[in-house]
Amino acid sequence: MPSECLFCKIVNGQVPSEFLYEDDDFVVLRDINPAAPVHLLLVPKKHIRSINDLQKEDKAIIAGLFMIAADMAKKQGVNESGYKLLFNVEKGGGQVIFHLHLHLIGGWHLSGSGKK
C-alpha cells in the first residue's frame, strides 16, 4: 500500500468516510464531486494502481466489483432507469486517484419515462 494513496487511507480508516457498503474485500462510498444524482465509488481494499496493473489472481476482484455494482444500483434505485459503470485508466483516461475503482453513475431523470 503506497502511503500517499487516498483510497488506501480511506479503506484503513486514516481518512474518515461513510461507507454505503463494506465487506472483507471492498468498500463503496459516494463521490465527493458527483457527476450525477447517484455517483458511487466502488473500491477494492487491495491496492491495485489501475486496470493496467491487474494480475491473473485479481479476476475475483473485477467480478466482485460488477456484482456489487448491480446490488448498489438496485439499492440506489437506478437499476431500472439505467446507470453507467466507468473505469478511468491512467491520466489520459481521466484517472486522478491511482487505486483501481469503479464509478457507478446514474439517477438522471429520463424524459417521458416517469422514472428517476
N, C-alpha and C positions, 0 to 999 in steps of 0.2 A: 504494500500500500504506500503510494507516494504521500509524503507528509503534507504536501500542498494541495492535494485533491479535495475539492469541496464536497463531492459526494461521499468520499470515504469518511470525511469528518462528520457529515450528517448521519451516515449509517452507524458510526461509532459513538454518536451522542455528543460529539465535541461542538457541534453547531445545532442549536435547538431547532426542531422541526416537528410538525404534526403529520404523522403517518396516517394515511387513509387505509393502508393495508401493510402488514408486515408478517413475514414468516422467516424461516431459517436462512433463506437464500435471497429474498427480495424485500424492497420497500416501495411504497407508492406515495407520492406527495403531490401537492398542487404546484404548478409552475408559478414562480413569483412575478413573472412578466407574461401573463396569459395571452395567447393569440386568439382565444375563443372563450365562450362562456364555460366550457369544460376543457381544461388543459392540464393533464396529469403527466407526471414523470414516473416511469417505471424503471427502477434502478436495481441491478443486481448488487448484492453485497460484496461479491468478489470483484476486485478491481481488474477490469479489462479496459485498456485505453480506448479502443474503438473497434468497430467491425473488422478493421484490417488486422487486429491483433487476436482474433478468435482462434482457438485451437480446437482440434477434434473433440477433446474432452469437454468443451463448452456447449455441445449440442443441447444438453438438457437446459442450459440457461436460456438459450434462444427459444426453445419450446415453452419454457416456463413463462417467459415474457409475453408470448402470444396468448397463452391460456389465461394469465392474469389480466391481460388487456381485455379479453372477451368478458370476463367476470366484472371488471371495473366499469366497462361500458354499460353493462346491464344495471349495475348499482347506481351509476350516474344518470341513467335514463336516456342514453343516446344509442343504445343497441339497435333500436328500430329506425330511428330517424337518420342515423348514419354518423360516422366519425372517420377520422384519419389516424393512421399509425405511421410514425415517421422516425427514422434514424437519420441524424446528421452525421456525416462521416468526414473527418478532417476539416481543417479551416475552410478550404474551398467549398465544402459541402455544408457549411454553417455550424460545424461543431465548435462549441465555445468551452464546454467542460469536458476534459479528456478522460472520461469514465463512461463506458458504454451505458446508454439509457435510451428508452423508447418513449416518444411523446404520443399520448392519446389526446386527440384534439377533436372537439365537436360541440354540439349544443346550439348551433345556429338555427334560427327559425327558418324552416323551409316554406317558402311562399306557396299557399294553396293547399298545403298538406294538413294544416291544423295541428301539427306536432312541433314540439320544440326540442 
